[in-house]
């Protein structure tokens, strides 16, 4: 069961999740999206036109709502997160706290983990649908566009950094300048935390997943994966061998057999999702994995399942970054001090 859940987590970033009316009017200005309407926004499916400032915002996918909230706009409806909830929770903690801070009514939350709930989306009567971080298809986009203008991703499904997500979604809200300012603020916040730990300078890091009950293989994450890119935002480099093997596998993640564990030999800091001290003891005792320098040295960040800092590290957003970056960088800085 652990293996199944972990594979789901690995694939969760690549599942299906498009939007908005299109326009080819050359007379419309696509460079200014700050209060001047109509706005034309380019994306993977063409162009979306926003005729007037949206009042009712719907977010699909797992992260776009955080962009709107960080910019002071509370979506009236949103998708349920794919993971990171406990008990009766329907929103991640930082999302819920922002709704409370804005004194906004809690949104309608629909489950679209298997397929989009077009009925619920239409019932929310949106003026715009945010889907910059999503996996919507052309067919999804066409159907959503019948409901409201859609802000889709610019490249491939789910291949978008948190910065690009803010840029795209903020345009759809008519708040492009505010979105750029938010990115600068968050990048400065990350840099300020990293500056507290000089030991991070020049280090490499790999985000990975190991199963204590089956050490015959493990996952490593690459440049297309947001949790890996987040480490690079901190100035940590992805080792070249990890980059090569993940790029060859599509960019998100690669499954590595224990016999190929040497690809982690140039990793200074190993960040392990779902890890705990018991797992580290198991890995250090393993005759093959125990030879990996980061595991030998204990220069490992162990992100325990369902802890807020773990979910924030796995899904960096406009709200999760300020919520947990201090704790996350502190953990990474501690691991860096163990590098030999």
Secondary structure, 3 states (H helix, E strand, C coil): CHHHHHHHHHHHCCCCCCCCCCCCCCCCCCCCCECCCCEEEEECCEEEEECCCCCCEEECCCCHHHHHHHCCCCCCEEECCCCCCCCCCCCCHHHHHHHHHCCCCCCEEECCCCCCCHHHHHHCCCCEEEECCCCCCHHHHHHHHCCCEEEECCCCCCCCCHHHHHHHHHHHCCEHHHHHHHHHHHHHHHHHHHCCCHHHCCCEEEEEEEECCEEEEEEEECCCCHHHHHHHHCCCECCHHHHHHHHHCCCCEEEEEHHHHHHHCCCCEEEEECCCHHHHHHHHHCCCHHHCHHHHHCCEEEECCCCHHHHHHHCCCCCHHHHHHHHHHHHHHHHHCCCC
